[in-house]
């Protein structure tokens, strides 16, 4: 006889779910226990809960937060957990091997069970072998898409690698949801280099497959694709502990809508991967016989490299991410001098949203480019010696001087305790004075204090009343005013008195010792822009890129109007000048539908030019659902800037809160919505850190169960008209790291062109709707506490009857098994109780109302 104790620790992510129905002698429960640190997961320490004991086995689950709330069903967000499987046995020789085999079998079952995901796994859906209940989810190693577009013909090539971490070969079904309304002309798929045949299914057949998968897996995630065609194929084998590479190609004809073309690639399917992808790439080569004007992605922050007037390369790359939204690209083709296109979004009975895209394109002839007057102003105070700042600024200034066009004119001002000018007059960009100016810059030395006002006064003295040329000032400093006028409000008042009203004053703050209120206000009142260069950023690269951007002005002193449309809340409020190769995006609202003239006016060498376009603002248009959220981001940025620079006013605060709640945008008033994992935040690079004003509220961000309750409490307070107060740093701090980061964050909102990522795992964007996850339920932001709801049982016949009748609801139902969604004044609650029969009269009446 002998004794044996075996303790096995299992660490995972996901949810360990047990049936509540207990059998004789076995205790069971349904719980999820997140682990808060790698150290705790490694030691399996914390609060232990006994799940069951039978014979020689005991199973313990560990959680590490004493206040963590148990959930009866898994939520969509994965958690980390630790399980301890303990065996204590007294054995005889003859039973020893039998017990060992029993133990090994149970270990195998527990591991398989525990590692099953709470969601669908990628878009190869693995089929478990006959003797296995579940298999681990497939991971995706990388996803690369190459797109070639010529005019309106797009050819897309996809390259994916799936990873099978199971110890046996698997069979699976590969599903590729095609873009909605895509006109596919050819489709091919390759495995191991060989072309294989699959099945291309229309929407109705595809919907049946999606629904069958949801019924079998009890996972609603695929419902998002109910209204799409799909390509389906059997994949075998997916080798044990191996990889399966899949390549496919398809061609489609893109629609041209009044000169605007839209390309849509279904990248969001990769959110089903069991872990982040090593890399994600989408590269688009775009060619058009007509001139390319605007190129724009509302979904991703893309790099655009314009090769010439007819050819551009657009690219998006990221690493260690799980993509969760499709890739969308718009481009316009026009022979007009200034291309103009309009996108709209409007629900009936509500004011519409409009985006105006203006682009002079890349093909402006030299005669269309206006000569400019530009004055460079450089801080040479003693602090510029630190961190190599002066040398970088010198290199950037040399780049700017060398890039001047022959007809341009320039001035050069430096300042410290005193102000020095290269000369008292402007010089032509082609003159021998350029060489002397370059030497002047190379000889600069850093010493003394900082007299900002005298430097600005000297720079503006180069400009008179002549507005025939764009007048630009590029002002770079790393400090606050210490000599002469030092109060920033006095400096602003004096600068406003200058005779010329047509200059643009671009300000660059270097480091954290700058007065952000001064630099931002100087730029704002001259219809220019401010920028800040933090210690980890490259001053030379940023300023040189700016010089490239303003190289070739084609239209200045812009104004536009759409008479009769009831246009309001247009952002940006003040229109900048247009430069060759640039584009201007305006976001606003409209009250009246119909056809209207859009008039764009500006000056070219002092002469007014007018461009008139005929546009249509429709009564209903649901195609461009990204517009409301981007418009809201811009308006919130504008309102926060007013509060930051001029103080908090009740009406501004109320408007920020209303927009933030509706669209799920985190502001200093709604920072309780942030529940980002601390480990994830710690891994962020400085360039990708979250906005600092998430933390500038009297209600700091929370994690775990506390975060969910914080969000619930916060939404309740907002419904009742209450909200956290601003931290004093938001309005009172003008200098230092906090001030610089807040200014950059607010300006990013004001210039938003892409739908931003959600600030929390407890927030989801679905088209124009925002959902908050509170205590395991996804709740529509339009739902008001206490509002009547119709309860429908998840997964029932009634549930699928709703989807059959209204497939557009699939994108909301895909959020999870528990949610509340409102359509106009009617709200549906999906959950564990409610209508279950498809022929229920109440359900039929409800569906008729929604229709």
PALUM-21342 format. One record per residue (C-alpha): residue in one letter; z, x, y. Coordinates in steps of 0.2 Angstrom, whole numbers, plus 5000, padded with zeros to 4 digits. Each point is the difference from the previous one (the first is absolute). Example, Ala and Ser with C-alpha at 12.3 -4.5 7.8 and 13.67 -1.06 7.14 Angstrom:
2
A503950624978/S499750065017/
//
This chain:
851
X500050005000/X499750065018/X499949945018/X498650005012/X499849965019/X498350015008/X499849965019/X498249975006/X499749995019/X498449915006/X499450015018/X498749895007/X499249905013/X499749824999/X501149864993/X501049994984/X499949814996/X500949924986/X500049824993/X501549905006/X500149914984/X501350094989/X500150014982/X501650014990/X501050165003/X498850065014/X500450005019/X498450005010/X499649995019/X498650015012/X500350145013/X499150135011/X500950155005/X499250125013/X500650185000/X500250075017/X499850194997/X499250124988/X501750084996/X500749834995/X498549964989/X500250174992/X501849984996/X500049814996/X501649985010/X500549855010/X500649834995/X499749974981/X499749824993/X500149974981/X498449904995/X500249994981/X500950074985/X499449974982/X500550114985/X499850185005/X499149975017/X500649975018/X498949995015/X500750035017/X499049985017/X500550105015/X499949955018/X500550105015/X500449885013/X501549894998/X499349875012/X498349994992/X499549824996/X499549954983/X498349914998/X499649884986/X498250055001/X499150165006/X499350015017/X498450085004/X500850165007/X500450134986/X501750074999/X500750164991/X501349974987/X500950094986/X500449944983/X501350084987/X499749964982/X501550054990/X500150014981/X501750024991/X500049994981/X501050054985/X498850044986/X499850054982/X498750124994/X498949864993/X500049905015/X499850145013/X498050005000/X499949815001/X501149995015/X499050145008/X498449914998/X500849845007/X500650095015/X498350085003/X499149834999/X501249925012/X499850155012/X498149984999/X500149815004/X501250025014/X498950145008/X498449894998/X500949855007/X500850095015/X498450085006/X499049855001/X499549965018/X500549855009/X498249985006/X498350024993/X499550174996/X498550075009/X498449934997/X499950064982/X501149874992/X500650084984/X500149904983/X501550054990/X499750054982/X500549864987/X501750084997/X500550035018/X500649875012/X499650095016/X499350165005/X500450115015/X498949975016/X498450105003/X500150125014/X498550045011/X499750195003/X498849985015/X498749885007/X498550065009/X498649895007/X498450075008/X498949875010/X498250035006/X499549865013/X498250005007/X499849865012/X500749864990/X499950064982/X501650084993/X500150104984/X501850034994/X500650124987/X501749994993/X501050144991/X501749964992/X501150094988/X501349894990/X501550094991/X500749934984/X501850064998/X500349914984/X500050104983/X498649904993/X498249965004/X499849845009/X498749875003/X499849915017/X499049895010/X499350075016/X499849885014/X499250035017/X500149865013/X498450005010/X500149985019/X500049825005/X498249935003/X499250174996/X498249994996/X500050124985/X498250064995/X500550134987/X501550054990/X500350144988/X501550084991/X500250164991/X501350074988/X499950184994/X498450015009/X499249864990/X499449845008/X500849844992/X499849825002/X501349885007/X500149825005/X499749955018/X500849835003/X499849875014/X501549935009/X500449854989/X500050104983/X500950145009/X501449885006/X500349944982/X500250194994/X501250035014/X501049844997/X500150054981/X500750175004/X501349925011/X500549884987/X500250134987/X500850135010/X501049895011/X499550105015/X499249925015/X499350165008/X498249974995/X499949835008/X499550095016/X498250024992/X499849824995/X498549975012/X499150164995/X498750054987/X500550134988/X499350134988/X500950014983/X499850124986/X501050064984/X500650185001/X500450094984/X500850124997/X501250055014/X500750164991/X501850024997/X500850115014/X498250025006/X498849945014/X498549885001/X498750035013/X499049855006/X498650015012/X499049855006/X498649975013/X499449855009/X498849955013/X500149865013/X499149935015/X501249995015/X499849855012/X499550035018/X500949885011/X499250025018/X499950194998/X501750024992/X500150054981/X501550004989/X500450104985/X501449964988/X500750114986/X501449934989/X501250145001/X501649904999/X499949984981/X500850184999/X501749935005/X500249954982/X500150184995/X501750054992/X500250145012/X499250075016/X498350074999/X499750195002/X498649965012/X499049865007/X498350035008/X498749895008/X498550085007/X498649915009/X498350075005/X499249885013/X498250005006/X499149875010/X498350005008/X500649905015/X501350105010/X501850004993/X501249945013/X501849954995/X500750064984/X501749924996/X501249984985/X501549875003/X500750054983/X500250195000/X500150145012/X498350084997/X499250165007/X498349975008/X498850145001/X498449955010/X498650124995/X498749925012/X499549825006/X499649944983/X501150094988/X501950014998/X501350054987/X501549894998/X501550064989/X501749954995/X501150114989/X501849994995/X501250084987/X501549944990/X499849825005/X499749834991/X498649915010/X500449825004/X498649945010/X498149994999/X498950125010/X499049915014/X498750085011/X499049925014/X498550085009/X498849945013/X498250045003/X499249975017/X498750085011/X500949945016/X500750135012/X501849944996/X500249914984/X501149845000/X500649904985/X501349874998/X501249954985/X501049855001/X501449914990/X500449825003/X501049864991/X499649825005/X501249935013/X500650185005/X499450125013/X498850134993/X500050194999/X498650115006/X499650194999/X498650075011/X499250164995/X499250105013/X499150174996/X498750105009/X499650084984/X499550184997/X498250005006/X500250005018/X498750105009/X500650145012/X499449895014/X501349874995/X501450125001/X500950005016/X500650175007/X501950005003/X501350085011/X501550074990/X501550095006/X501150104987/X501850015004/X501150124990/X501950025000/X500450195000/X501949995002/X501150124990/X500349874985/X498150024996/X500450174993/X500949924985/X499149964984/X498450075005/X499649855011/X499250095015/X498850094988/X499549844992/X499849925016/X498950145007/X498949994984/X499849815003/X499650025018/X498750144996/X499249884988/X499949865013/X499250115013/X498750074989/X499549824995/X499649945017/X498349945003/X498950085014/X500249855012/X501949994997/X501250065014/X501750074996/X501650065008/X501550094993/X501849995005/X501550094993/X501849965005/X501850074997/X501250025015/X498450015011/X498349934998/X498450114998/X498249945001/X498550104993/X499149945016/X500149865013/X498449924995/X499149944984/X498850114992/X498449964990/X500250024981/X498550125000/X500550125013/X500650174999/X501749945005/X500349944982/X500150194994/X501350035014/X501049844995/X500050064982/X500850165006/X501249915011/X500649904985/X500250164989/X501150085013/X501249865001/X501950044997/X501449884998/X501550025012/X501049895012/X500449815002/X499049844999/X499349925016/X499149854993/X499749905016/X499250155010/X498850034985/X499549824999/X499849995019/X498950165000/X498949944985/X499749835008/X499550085017/X498450064992/X499449824999/X499449905015/X499449825002/X498450044991/X500149904983/X498250044995/X500750124986/X501449974988/X501550095007/X501150074986/X501750105001/X500650084984/X501950045003/X501050104987/X501950045002/X501450044988/X501449955012/X500849885012/X499950035019/X501350135006/X499250055017/X499649895015/X500049824996/X501049984984/X500349814999/X498649934990/X499949835010/X499750105016/X498650104992/X499249844994/X500149925017/X499250155009/X498650024987/X499649815003/X499750035018/X498550124996/X498449945009/X498950014984/X500249854988/X498750044988/X500850164992/X500650004982/X501650114997/X500250054982/X501750074996/X500550114986/X501950034996/X500350164990/X501750004990/X501549895004/X500650065017/X498849885009/X500349845010/X499049874990/X500349875013/X499250105013/X498550064989/X499749834993/X500049915017/X498950135008/X498749974986/X500249815000/X499849975019/X498450105000/X499249914984/X500150164990/X501150054985/X501550114996/X500350114985/X501450104993/X499950164990/X501550034989/X500650174994/X499249984983/X498349965007/X498650115006/X499849995019/X498350095000/X499249884987/X500649845008/X499550055018/X498350074995/X499749844990/X500349905016/X498850115010/X498749954987/X500449825002/X499749995019/X498550125000/X498749875004/X500449855011/X498749865000/X500949865009/X501650005011/X501049875009/X499849874986/X500349815002/X499549864988/X500149815000/X499649854989/X499949865012/X500549834994/X500850054983/X501850005006/X500350184995/X501750075002/X501250144994/X498650134999/X500650174995/X499850135006/X500449935017/X499150145010/X498350054993/X499750194998/X498350085004/X498750014986/X499450174994/X498550044988/X500549984982/X501649905004/X500349824997/X501249875009/X500949874990/X500749855010/X501149874992/X500549835007/X500149814998/X498949865005/X500349815003/X498249935001/X498750014987/X498150015003/X498750125007/X500450105015/X499350155010/X501050164998/X499750115016/X500450194999/X500050095017/X500350185005/X499350145011/X498850134997/X499950145013/X500849875013/X498849864996/X500649854991/X499249954983/X500149834991/X499749974982/X500049814995/X500149944982/X500049834992/X501549984988/X500649854989/X501949964999/X500149884985/X501149854997/X500550074983/X499850184992/X501150064987/X499050164995/X500950135010/X501849974996/X500650175006/X499749965018/X501649905004/X501150144993/X499250145010/X500049895016/X501949974997/X500350184998/X499150045016/X500949875010/X501750054993/X499650185005/X499649945017/X501649905002/X501150144993/X499250125012/X500549885015/X501849994993/X500150194998/X499350045017/X500649865011/X501649924990/X500349864989/X499649825005/X500449854989/X498349935000/X499350174994/X501350024987/X499749824993/X498150034999/X500250164990/X501249924988/X498949854997/X498550114997/X500950124989/X500749874989/X498449914997/X499050164997/X501350114991/X499950135013/X501650115002/X500650025018/X501750065007/X500549814999/X499549984982/X500550174992/X501149914987/X498349964991/X499850194995/X500750034983/X499050164995/X500750104986/X501050155007/X499150124988/X498349945005/X500450035018/X500750174997/X498350054992/X499049955015/X499250145010/X500350005019/X498249935003/X500449854989/X501849965004/X500449825004/X500249955019/X501650055007/X500349835009/X500449934982/X501750085003/X500249955019/X500949844997/X501849944999/X499649954982/X499550154990/X498950004985/X500749974983/X499650034982/X500249914983/X500849835000/X500850035017/X498250015007/X499549844992/X501549915007/X499750095017/X498349935001/X500649834995/X501350005014/X498850075012/X498749874997/X501349875002/X500650075016/X498250005007/X499849824995/X501649965010/X499450105015/X501150164997/X499450174997/X500850185000/X500150095017/X499050155004/X500850174998/X500250085018/X498950144994/X498549895001/X500049965018/X501250145007/X499450154992/X498550085009/X500150184994/X500350084983/X499449974982/X500549825000/X499049965016/X498450094994/X500049924983/X500449835007/X498550025013/X498850054986/X500649864988/X499749875014/X498350075005/X499549994982/X500349825000/X499149975016/X498550094993/X500149934983/X498349984991/X500549994982/X501249884991/X501550114998/X501050024984/X501549884998/X501650095005/X500949944985/X499849964982/X500849835004/X498549955012/X498249964994/X498549965010/X498849874992/X498549975012/X500849935016/X501749954991/X501550114999/X501349984986/X501850064999/X500850034983/X501849935002/X501149994984/X498550024989/X499049865008/X498450045011/X500249885015/X498649965012/X500450055018/X499549835006/X501349924989/X501549935010/X501749994991/X500349834994/X498149945001/X499549894985/X499150084986/X499149944984/X500750094985/X498850064986/X500550084984/X499350184998/X498750014986/X499949824997/X498549894998/X500349935017/X500150185007/X498250044993/X499449835006/X500450055017/X499050164998/X498649914992/X499949885015/X500450135013/X499550174994/X500250075018/X501949994996/X499950134987/X500250145012/X501749935005/X500549964982/X499650184995/X501650055009/X501249954986/X500849874990/X501149945015/X499349965017/X499849875014/X498349985008/X499649885014/X498349935003/X500149915017/X501549894999/X500150004981/X501050134991/X499950044981/X501550084991/X499550094984/X501550044988/X501049954985/X500149825003/X498849875007/X498549894995/X499250064983/X498849874995/X498250025006/X499849815002/X501549975010/X499749875014/X501050105013/X499050154997/X498349915001/X500549935017/X500650175006/X498350084995/X499149875009/X501050035016/X499750184999/X498149984997/
//
